């Protein structure tokens, strides 16, 4: 997805939130925000919003000397999601169609995202996901693709959301490779976050080889790129994957909530829509 | 009032709204937004938000060749307010304290502002203004100051709001000089807008000598500056006057609604508060 002018506002807001969260004093906040403004001026055609957001978070990390301003929030997100896990697991097991319920819950967990907003309502998201029709419902195609595949690549999104991914992975019979960031960026999941959610017990955690948001293939490791090329089915969670990979073919299944006007409009759905869509 | 980092977001949003309203194509929108981003980087200590907003609107005017992108909206705002005028006039005349009711209504009209938001709810604003307590209520001091003065300077804010100012001016017994912008900037009132609201029948319309938002004295004409210096009482309508003049002394009475977080926080009141405050 290209970067729309409305993304500029969101990226600037993310920058402001992040410099405050990182505890910078006012003068340093101005310095960082100025480099965000400069970065926005240098946007070139073809740059997706996660490329710019990644740049912003790298600048903030450099200026603050704080490698992980979202660390505590990530821990808290995982704890909260784990507290819900037994109830959600029971829901899946009691469902007429456990796979569909698990897909819906994995998508519900995508509300845990400190990019488009500073807070989230997890309970509301779960209720909505279980009751609301999907704006795109490629669950049958996803089920069929998984049945035919020997293994599956699962592109993780955020810490805490990982617990919701676990519910879905538990319904998948083939081996799952769960791809995480090599280091902290916003609240994206790293190996540590995946392990805290219990993913290591049910999938093999793999590192994409960079700490950029979404999956910017040219920045990933050779090893990961090869795995990506070979995967028959790829589940891509969240907006950043939609933004970086949406043009990349029918092996991909995007599971996300359209949390901002721009992604919603790009996908042709109302904001807050629930999307399970084949690429 | 200084420019806070939160103002950057609002200024960028205003820029985006304005380039779209001006009907620029996408490439020209990017060009203008880039110069807005550049302008934000060049903010110096002491610059108030209206100085930057003025710069933004001047850039947009230059790039579009459209001297008045808000012209139609201003006309519509005046028409809508004039349609309400007879009912509001009757309210003032039936009130126990017509002066206070007129001050409240003049402040209600301050909701007509395309800076902090793209639309407004005039009916809601009138209801709120008539029923809600004022966060600052210097109406008694304003009444007393007017009674002692030989004449009064009234710094207009926006087109349409002018009709609400008329209700207040009609309650003022001394001559009123109604100061407007020398040319279009956002939806600020010009002489034409003031005349459309019927102000010319009850006050002398004066031109501040520039088309900058608020009152940036050093940009105003020598003639206006002299009038400003000599005025015993000055009614300053709206946020931009609060932002540009808030440190300037007790001749000033600010009548405004705190429509954004930054102004509300600077004034120490909740957002949407109604303010009648001596400088």
Interface residues (C-beta under 8 A of the other chain):
Chain A: X5 X6 X8 X9 X12 X13 X16 X26 X29 X30 X33 X34 X37 X38 X40 X41
Chain B: X5 X6 X8 X9 X12 X13 X16 X26 X29 X30 X33 X34 X37 X38 X40 X41
